[in-house]
Amino acid sequence: MTPVIEKQHCSSDSLSAYGIARSTISGSPLSPAELRKTDAYWRACNYLALGMIYLQDNPLLKEPLKPEHIKNRLLGHWGSSPGLAFTYIHLNRLIKKLDLNMIFMAGPGHGAPGVLAPCYLEGAYSEVYPDKSEDERGLREFFKQFSFPGGIGSHCTPETPGSIHEGGELGYVLSHACGAAFDNPDLIVAAVVGDGESETGPLATSWHISKFLSPIRDGAVLPILHLNGYKINNPTLLARISHQELEQLMRGYGWTPYFVEGSDPDSMHQAMAATVEHCVQEIRNAQLECRQTGVARRPLWPMIVLRSPKGWGAPLEVGGHRVEGFWRAHQVPLTEVKKNAEQSRILEEWMRAHKPEELFDQNGKLIPELKELAPVGQRRMSANPHANGGILKKALRLPPFCDYAVKFDRPGAIEAENVAPLGAFLRDVMKLNMTNFRVFGPDETTSNKLQAIYQVAKKFWLAEYFPEDQDGSELAPDGRVIEMLSEHTMEGMLEGYLLTGRNGFISSYEAFVHVIDSMFNQHAKWLSICNQLSWRRDIASLNLLITSTVWRQDHNGFTHQDPGFLDVVLNKSAAVTRIYLPPDVNCLLSVADHCLRSENYINVIVSDKQLHLQYLNIEAAIEHCTKGIGIWDWASNDRGCEPDVVFASAGDIPTQEALAATVLLREEFPDIKVRFINVVDLFKLEPNTEHPHGLPDKDFDSLFTTDKPIIFNFHGYPWLIHRLTYRRTNHKNLHVRGYKEKGNINTPMELAINNETDRFSLAIDAIDRVPKLQRIGAHAKEKFRNRQIACRRYAYEHGIDAPGIAGWRWPQ
């Protein structure tokens, strides 16, 4: 008999954000006096939020509201601010009651008023910015600066004390929160997830952080999914599905959801107070059990679903249109207050309904009985040192990187895997820093040849184990390598870890590092602003290894061939970006050591993981990497005279092919004078007026000459080099070869030929550019073209490159 499945019909009433509180946890933990003061504190926060959006004067409404008191341009977002402030003050109550160590992250976009308000009321804002003092004058400045030229933005930007998550781009609040909780056993990270934010890919994936938090050594994340029902002009998806479906979704992700829903302030305060306390106790119980037994298990961590009206507290209707509880409350609910008398009246009534005269004294300071509700000192979420991680940062203990060097007798005579020795170096970095260093990657640590790390720290895993996992899976409940097939989540975890004062390293396939383009952008912008804030302490640099690179993607093909992340990096501030292309193992080790010691940068290191020729012994590598660019004397023959042509390279395979091209030329034309330059630090090519690593024009001209042809073989897209060098004296003679989107399932040589980065194309290019070779080079060009044809034929017949190509070595 076929079973009958009843369809669940969800009425709109059950999803309403209105009415007396409906909550999973019952109870009324607030006394009448606590309830009254809690609501008054919330009114103060909401009053400040309105003041930030609307006012440039008359901050306490001591006189009737006039047009000149209103900002000329109204910007900001009211919609999620009341809910954020509501959550913040209930967390404050628990911090004070239980002496919690807690930080706050606001995921909803443009929700800053709901965070800035309690930050100001608890005094931290005025301590950081004395001109925003806790009085009428300071309050006026506090209001005016918001979304105002010369002021602050509408997110929780770096200027916001207590913030390590801006929320400018949505989707990263949970991964940032998880990174912050790693290795912070007493920290609770409260992470508010906006329901619009919850629709993003990165956020949907990051619910899996529940599986990466160790109850023994890590802190906890308390997600608060804030369902206020609307985005800019649309309903939100999670606010329109049934309770059962939403609860099943959260449970499926590994959370235990607790609902708090409604709009009646008194009952909502009681419900939220009971729920937050229950969740914190549940977190503590889970941690205590595992810490006492020493057995790590994966709890079904608690989370809160807070459903409240959009723009909670706004006028219900304005001009015949619904406002509160609808998308029109998302940004500025009253947009014409400066010139519309009726809207001005509504705004004044709305603001006066908060009774500022009962909340602030005559000088504009929050009254003492409300002031005492907030935690003090570093227990304030706006003053917690974890939200200014440089305060807590400890320098890494690093082993001598020279100990991992590859030894050889002469340049270009042996091959080695470039990344594997780096793995051994990182293994020992991990061994020396087992509480403040982690390695992250999207399922690629072994693939990227960094597996030596597993000798001291496995991959973190708290889920089920199968017997076969013992055979090379490298899983452990205390692992310090974090892998998940989500570049977004891995990058977000690393950022949260760095922003709270720790150190880390991440690797990714080159073609798919583009997944985090916008995350890189956001972190670079964050660092750029932090550099302008004296109170923000320096944090460890974000170190990103890009491997599985374009020139060795013959097996994966066209989809895996894209070196364009470097173009994205070039767009960001020179104060925070660095790009390194070490040509061999020893240069990679030198670069990695430098990057791990650095602060406040994003260091992008490009190094392929396959076998490559080795060029510099460790002493020469240190010297070369310290300069960042230099002439390789052993590959040049122009000492004491002018070169006929300059060959330059950046990247491992481009360097090999450029070297091979010089050999071809010198064999055909023994009297030709060639200078060979290798670039490790890509920004050396930019003028020093544009980047702190840039070469002065005189040094650049000395290296590259002012009038000789330059054949530059580059790892990425060729126009990037032109962007860096367009102002240089000899730019007109600079001819760049790089990847030009011509690839497939090619052998390495065929791929190079397709993109004209191969030795034969480069040699032909030099013949065409050197005047004396233009007249005599026809036979050599024919010879080189014939060899290209032979390379293709061999590849198509044998599936690999000819031994003379694959086994090429620099001649002694």
Secondary structure, 3 states (H helix, E strand, C coil): CCCCCCCCCCCHHHHCCCCCCEECCCCCCCCHHHHHHHHHHHHHHHHHHHHHHHECCCCCCCCCCCHHHECCCCCCCCCCHHHHHHHHHHHHHHHHHHCCEEEEEECCCCCCHHHHHHHHHCCHHHHHCCCCCCCHHHHHHHHHHECCCCCECCCCCCCCCCCCCCCCCCCCHHHHHHHHHCCCCCEEEEEEEECCHHHCHHHHHHHHHHHCCCCCCCCEEEEEEEECCECCCCECCHHHCCHHHHHHHHHHHCEEEEEEECCCHHHHHHHHHHHHHHHHHHHHHHHHHHHHHCCCCCCCEEEEEEECCCCCCCCCEECCEECCCCHHHCCCCCCCCCCCHHHHHHHHHHHHCCCHHHHECCCCCECHHHHCCCCCHHHCCCCCHHHCHHHCCCCCCCCCHHHHCCCCCCCCCCEEECCHHHHHHHHHHHHHCCCCEEEEECCCCCCCCCHHHHHCCCEECCCCCCHHHHCCCCEECCCCEEECCCHHHHHHHHHHHHHCCCEEEEEEECCCHHHHHHHHHHHHHHHHHHCCCCCCCCCECEEEEEECCHHHCCCCCHHHCCCCHHHHHHCCCCCCEEEECCCCHHHHHHHHHHHHHCECCEEEEECCCCEEECCCCHHHHHHHHHHCEEECHHHCCCCCCCCCEEEEEECHHHHHHHHHHHHHHHHHCCCCCEEEEEECEHHHHCECCCCCCCECHHHHHHHHCCCCCEEEEECCCCHHHHHHHCCCCCHHHEEEECCCCCCCCCCHHHHHHHCCCCHHHHHHHHHHHCHHHHCCCHHHHHHHHHHHHHHHHHHHHHCCCCHHHHCCCCCC
